[in-house]
Amino acid sequence: MDSMIVTGGAGFIGANFVRLALARTSHRVIVLDKLTYAGNLESLRDVECEPRFAFVRGDICDGALVAQLLREHRPRWLVNFAAESHVDRSIDGPGAFVQTNTVGTFELLEAARLWASELPESARRAFRFLHVSTDEVYGTLGPTGSFSESTPYAPNSPYAASKAGADHLVRAYHETYGVPTLITNCSNNYGPFQYPEKLIPLVLLNALEGKALPIYGDGLNVRDWLYVEDHCDGILRVLERGVPGEKYNIGGHGELTNLVLVDTLCALLDELRPVAGNAALAGRPEVRRYADLKTFVADRPGHDRRYAIDAGRIERELGWQPSHAIADGLAATVRWYLDNRAWCDAVQAGKYARERLGGIRESR
């Protein structure tokens, strides 16, 4: 039986990919995850008894552990989701982002290089190292245009810079050592199991609790939204059909301003969980609909104005397209968070109170 190692498989995108891999392939899936604040076994409860699933708690920066897992499981695929991923947290503490995103990717690459060099020729040709990256490495766009695979890198946040450094290492290990690498750069993901510091779950949970819905700046920053299951499907397609050494942009054709996104989420909540029946808003006649909770706050430092992905290459060459229109995906996401409040409470407990992150602290 073929196997794959999925790093960061207890996080948002990783956990969704694990489910898809178990459902759509016959591979054994070994998850390596450090279980930091955003990685939680609660996101894998429904698959933990699956005989083809195994979990290892550990750090991708531990090269010896990675080498041991490669020797033990002899994976056909290594898929790297492990990352510090929240831009605001990277402003507060960039060191952890450099360590995990850049140094950790180096440790994975080095272990994979040494292990693959000892494989028989057929196994070496079949092995794939797929690194999951972000559109943020490209910087920011004006009112028109989109990011292609040849767009120059121009990261503007510590998070984006740490991911850009990792991307360059992945490319270099293919060009220098012949490691059969693949890179995917995705637009903003949304959907089930997303940690509540990100915009969509933050807005939904704050609204349900009658708290302010913070909108950075003027709310007109644009993001291209990609339903997480579509992203995972794209990654699987790249693993199966992608050309080693290449990179593929994965986007959802779902551009929205942050303001329109928040208004859309509020309208869905108005329909599915009306304000009149929400005990958290009892005695607050000024709140007639969830959009009344919107609050504009100081912008994030270095906030990129617009992202948009040109996914033409993966569509033309690998036959992938997103399956969820933005309206359908957002409706499914709202229903999931309404139905899974216990998961939300469990993953936040003692870790995060949905406070503002990403301010620039004064030097001591």
C-alpha positions as CSV (number, residue, x, y, z in Angstrom):
1,M,0.0,0.0,0.0
2,D,1.3,3.4,-0.9
3,S,1.6,6.0,1.9
4,M,1.8,9.8,2.2
5,I,3.1,12.0,4.9
6,V,1.0,15.1,5.5
7,T,2.7,17.8,7.7
8,G,0.4,20.2,9.4
9,G,-2.4,17.7,8.9
10,A,-4.3,18.8,12.1
11,G,-4.6,22.4,10.9
12,F,-7.4,23.9,8.8
13,I,-6.4,23.0,5.2
14,G,-4.4,20.0,6.2
15,A,-7.3,18.3,8.1
16,N,-9.6,18.9,5.1
17,F,-6.9,17.4,2.8
18,V,-6.5,14.3,5.1
19,R,-10.3,13.6,4.7
20,L,-10.1,14.0,1.0
21,A,-7.0,11.8,0.7
22,L,-8.6,9.0,2.7
23,A,-11.8,9.2,0.7
24,R,-10.3,9.5,-2.8
25,T,-7.0,7.4,-2.6
26,S,-6.0,4.1,-1.2
27,H,-2.9,5.6,0.5
28,R,-2.1,5.3,4.1
29,V,-2.0,8.8,5.6
30,I,0.5,9.7,8.2
31,V,0.0,13.1,9.8
32,L,2.9,15.0,11.4
33,D,1.8,18.0,13.4
34,K,3.2,20.0,16.3
35,L,-0.3,20.8,17.6
36,T,0.4,24.5,18.1
37,Y,-2.6,26.9,18.8
38,A,-4.1,26.3,15.3
39,G,-3.5,22.6,15.0
40,N,-5.9,20.5,17.0
41,L,-6.8,16.8,17.1
42,E,-10.5,17.9,17.4
43,S,-10.3,18.5,13.6
44,L,-9.5,14.9,13.0
45,R,-11.8,13.1,15.4
46,D,-13.9,11.6,12.7
47,V,-10.9,9.9,11.0
48,E,-8.7,8.9,13.9
49,C,-10.1,5.3,14.0
50,E,-9.6,4.9,10.2
51,P,-7.0,2.0,9.8
52,R,-5.2,3.9,7.1
53,F,-4.7,6.9,9.3
54,A,-1.8,7.5,11.8
55,F,-0.8,10.6,13.8
56,V,2.6,11.6,15.0
57,R,3.1,14.7,17.2
58,G,6.3,16.4,16.2
59,D,8.0,19.4,14.7
60,I,9.0,19.7,11.0
61,C,12.1,21.5,12.3
62,D,13.2,18.2,13.8
63,G,15.2,16.8,10.9
64,A,16.0,13.5,12.7
65,L,12.3,12.8,13.3
66,V,11.4,13.6,9.7
67,A,14.2,11.3,8.5
68,Q,12.9,8.5,10.7
69,L,9.3,8.9,9.4
70,L,10.6,8.7,5.8
71,R,12.6,5.6,6.4
72,E,9.7,3.9,8.3
73,H,6.8,4.8,6.0
74,R,8.5,5.2,2.6
75,P,5.9,7.6,1.3
76,R,5.1,8.2,-2.3
77,W,4.1,11.7,-1.4
78,L,5.1,14.2,1.2
79,V,2.7,17.2,1.4
80,N,3.8,20.2,3.4
81,F,0.9,22.2,5.0
82,A,2.8,22.9,8.2
83,A,3.0,26.6,8.7
84,E,2.4,29.6,10.8
85,S,-0.2,31.3,8.7
86,H,-1.9,34.3,10.3
87,V,-0.5,37.6,9.0
88,D,-1.5,39.5,12.2
89,R,0.5,37.0,14.3
90,S,3.5,37.4,12.0
91,I,3.5,41.1,12.8
92,D,3.4,40.5,16.5
93,G,6.1,37.7,16.4
94,P,7.9,37.1,13.1
95,G,10.5,34.7,14.5
96,A,8.1,31.8,14.8
97,F,7.1,32.3,11.2
98,V,10.7,32.2,9.9
99,Q,11.5,29.2,12.0
100,T,8.5,27.0,11.0
101,N,7.8,28.3,7.5
102,T,11.4,28.7,6.2
103,V,13.7,26.6,8.4
104,G,11.1,23.9,8.8
105,T,10.7,23.6,5.0
106,F,14.5,23.4,4.7
107,E,14.6,20.5,7.2
108,L,11.9,18.7,5.3
109,L,13.7,19.2,2.0
110,E,17.0,18.1,3.3
111,A,15.6,14.9,4.9
112,A,13.7,14.1,1.7
113,R,16.8,14.7,-0.5
114,L,18.9,12.3,1.6
115,W,16.2,9.7,1.8
116,A,15.3,9.8,-1.9
117,S,18.9,9.5,-3.0
118,E,18.9,6.0,-1.5
119,L,15.7,4.8,-3.2
120,P,15.6,2.5,-6.3
121,E,15.3,4.5,-9.5
122,S,11.6,3.6,-10.0
123,A,10.7,4.7,-6.4
124,R,12.7,7.9,-6.8
125,R,10.9,8.8,-10.0
126,A,7.5,8.3,-8.3
127,F,8.2,10.3,-5.2
128,R,6.7,13.8,-4.9
129,F,7.4,16.6,-2.4
130,L,4.5,19.1,-2.6
131,H,4.9,22.4,-0.8
132,V,1.6,24.3,-0.1
133,S,2.2,28.1,-0.4
134,T,0.1,31.3,-0.8
135,D,-0.7,34.1,-3.2
136,E,0.7,36.5,-0.6
137,V,4.2,35.8,-1.8
138,Y,3.4,37.9,-4.9
139,G,2.6,41.1,-2.9
140,T,-0.3,43.3,-3.8
141,L,-2.2,44.1,-7.0
142,G,-3.8,47.3,-8.3
143,P,-7.5,47.4,-9.4
144,T,-6.9,45.1,-12.3
145,G,-4.8,42.0,-13.2
146,S,-4.1,38.8,-11.4
147,F,-1.2,36.7,-10.1
148,S,0.2,34.1,-12.5
149,E,3.0,31.6,-11.9
150,S,5.5,33.9,-13.4
151,T,4.6,37.0,-11.3
152,P,7.7,38.2,-9.5
153,Y,7.7,37.7,-5.7
154,A,7.2,40.9,-3.6
155,P,6.1,39.8,-0.1
156,N,5.0,42.6,2.2
157,S,4.4,40.9,5.6
158,P,6.7,38.7,7.7
159,Y,4.3,35.8,7.0
160,A,4.5,36.3,3.2
161,A,8.3,36.7,3.3
162,S,8.7,33.5,5.3
163,K,6.6,31.6,2.8
164,A,8.5,33.2,-0.2
165,G,11.8,32.0,1.3
166,A,10.4,28.5,1.6
167,D,9.2,28.6,-2.0
168,H,12.6,29.5,-3.2
169,L,14.2,26.7,-1.2
170,V,11.8,24.2,-2.8
171,R,12.6,25.4,-6.3
172,A,16.3,25.3,-5.5
173,Y,16.2,21.7,-4.2
174,H,14.7,20.7,-7.5
175,E,17.1,22.6,-9.6
176,T,20.2,21.7,-7.6
177,Y,19.5,18.2,-6.3
178,G,16.8,16.9,-8.5
179,V,14.3,16.5,-5.7
180,P,10.9,16.0,-7.5
181,T,9.2,19.0,-6.0
182,L,5.9,20.8,-6.7
183,I,4.6,24.1,-5.4
184,T,1.0,25.3,-5.2
185,N,0.1,28.9,-4.5
186,C,-3.5,29.4,-3.3
187,S,-5.8,32.3,-2.7
188,N,-7.6,32.8,0.6
189,N,-9.2,29.6,1.9
190,Y,-12.5,29.4,3.8
191,G,-14.7,26.6,5.0
192,P,-15.0,24.0,7.8
193,F,-12.4,23.7,10.6
194,Q,-10.8,27.2,10.1
195,Y,-9.3,28.6,13.3
196,P,-11.4,31.5,14.6
197,E,-8.6,34.1,14.3
198,K,-9.3,34.3,10.5
199,L,-11.8,36.7,9.2
200,I,-14.8,34.5,8.3
201,P,-15.0,32.4,11.5
202,L,-14.2,35.5,13.6
203,V,-17.1,37.5,12.1
204,L,-19.5,34.6,12.5
205,L,-18.6,33.8,16.1
206,N,-18.5,37.5,17.1
207,A,-21.9,38.1,15.5
208,L,-23.5,35.2,17.2
209,E,-22.1,36.4,20.6
210,G,-23.2,40.0,19.9
211,K,-19.7,41.3,19.7
212,A,-18.2,43.9,17.4
213,L,-17.3,42.8,13.8
214,P,-13.9,44.5,13.2
215,I,-13.2,45.7,9.6
216,Y,-9.7,46.9,8.9
217,G,-9.3,50.4,7.3
218,D,-12.0,51.2,4.7
219,G,-13.0,47.6,4.2
220,L,-12.2,47.7,0.5
221,N,-9.2,45.3,0.5
222,V,-10.0,42.6,-2.0
223,R,-9.4,38.9,-1.6
224,D,-10.0,35.9,-4.0
225,W,-11.8,33.3,-1.9
226,L,-11.3,29.6,-2.4
227,Y,-13.4,26.9,-0.7
228,V,-11.1,24.6,1.2
229,E,-12.4,21.4,-0.3
230,D,-11.8,22.8,-3.8
231,H,-8.2,23.7,-2.8
232,C,-7.6,20.2,-1.5
233,D,-9.0,18.7,-4.7
234,G,-6.5,20.9,-6.6
235,I,-3.6,19.7,-4.5
236,L,-4.5,16.1,-5.1
237,R,-4.7,16.8,-8.9
238,V,-1.2,18.4,-8.8
239,L,0.2,15.4,-6.9
240,E,-1.4,13.0,-9.5
241,R,-0.6,14.9,-12.7
242,G,1.7,17.8,-11.9
243,V,5.2,18.1,-13.5
244,P,8.1,18.0,-11.0
245,G,9.8,21.3,-10.7
246,E,6.7,23.3,-11.6
247,K,4.3,25.5,-9.7
248,Y,0.5,25.8,-10.0
249,N,-1.7,28.6,-8.8
250,I,-5.0,27.5,-7.3
251,G,-7.8,30.1,-7.1
252,G,-11.5,30.2,-6.5
253,H,-12.7,33.0,-8.9
254,G,-14.3,34.5,-5.8
255,E,-13.1,38.1,-5.5
256,L,-14.9,40.2,-2.8
257,T,-14.0,43.2,-0.8
258,N,-13.8,42.6,3.0
259,L,-16.8,44.8,3.4
260,V,-19.0,42.9,0.9
261,L,-17.8,39.6,2.5
262,V,-18.8,40.7,6.0
263,D,-22.2,42.0,4.7
264,T,-22.8,38.7,3.0
265,L,-22.0,36.7,6.1
266,C,-24.3,38.9,8.2
267,A,-27.1,38.5,5.7
268,L,-26.7,34.7,5.8
269,L,-26.9,34.8,9.6
270,D,-30.0,37.0,9.5
271,E,-31.6,34.3,7.5
272,L,-30.4,31.2,9.4
273,R,-30.2,32.6,13.0
274,P,-32.2,35.8,13.2
275,V,-31.2,38.5,15.6
276,A,-34.7,38.4,17.3
277,G,-34.0,34.9,18.5
278,N,-30.4,35.4,19.6
279,A,-30.3,35.7,23.4
280,A,-26.8,37.3,23.2
281,L,-28.5,40.4,21.6
282,A,-31.6,40.6,23.9
283,G,-32.1,44.1,25.2
284,R,-30.1,45.7,22.4
285,P,-32.8,47.4,20.2
286,E,-30.1,49.2,18.2
287,V,-29.0,45.9,16.7
288,R,-31.8,45.0,14.3
289,R,-29.5,42.9,12.0
290,Y,-26.0,41.5,12.4
291,A,-24.5,44.1,10.0
292,D,-25.3,46.7,12.8
293,L,-22.3,45.2,14.7
294,K,-19.8,46.3,12.0
295,T,-17.0,48.4,13.4
296,F,-14.2,50.0,11.4
297,V,-10.8,49.8,13.1
298,A,-7.2,50.9,12.4
299,D,-5.8,49.1,9.4
300,R,-3.2,46.3,9.6
301,P,0.4,47.6,9.0
302,G,1.4,46.8,5.4
303,H,-2.1,45.5,4.5
304,D,-2.0,44.3,0.8
305,R,-4.8,46.0,-1.2
306,R,-5.9,43.2,-3.5
307,Y,-5.1,39.6,-4.4
308,A,-6.5,37.7,-7.4
309,I,-5.3,34.4,-8.8
310,D,-5.0,33.4,-12.4
311,A,-5.6,29.7,-12.2
312,G,-5.5,29.2,-15.9
313,R,-2.5,26.9,-15.9
314,I,-4.0,24.2,-13.5
315,E,-7.3,24.4,-15.4
316,R,-5.7,24.0,-18.8
317,E,-2.9,21.5,-18.1
318,L,-4.4,19.4,-15.3
319,G,-8.1,19.8,-15.9
320,W,-8.9,21.2,-12.4
321,Q,-11.6,23.8,-11.7
322,P,-13.3,24.9,-8.4
323,S,-16.6,23.2,-7.8
324,H,-18.1,25.8,-5.3
325,A,-19.3,29.2,-6.4
326,I,-18.6,31.8,-3.7
327,A,-22.3,32.2,-2.7
328,D,-22.7,28.4,-2.2
329,G,-19.5,28.0,-0.4
330,L,-20.2,30.8,2.1
331,A,-23.7,29.5,2.8
332,A,-22.2,26.0,3.5
333,T,-19.5,27.5,5.7
334,V,-22.0,29.5,7.8
335,R,-24.2,26.4,8.3
336,W,-21.1,24.4,9.4
337,Y,-20.1,27.0,12.1
338,L,-23.7,27.1,13.3
339,D,-23.7,23.4,13.6
340,N,-20.3,23.0,15.2
341,R,-20.1,25.5,18.0
342,A,-18.6,22.7,20.3
343,W,-15.6,22.5,18.0
344,C,-15.2,26.2,18.0
345,D,-15.2,26.3,21.8
346,A,-12.8,23.4,22.1
347,V,-10.1,24.7,19.8
348,Q,-10.2,28.2,21.3
349,A,-10.2,27.2,24.9
350,G,-7.3,28.8,26.8
351,K,-5.6,29.8,23.6
352,Y,-7.4,32.7,21.9
353,A,-10.2,35.1,23.0
354,R,-10.6,36.7,19.5
355,E,-8.6,39.7,20.5
356,R,-7.1,42.1,18.0
357,L,-3.7,40.9,16.8
358,G,-1.1,42.5,14.5
359,G,-0.3,45.8,16.1
360,I,3.2,47.1,16.0
361,R,4.6,47.1,19.5
362,E,6.8,49.9,20.8
363,S,10.5,48.8,21.2
364,R,11.7,48.5,24.7
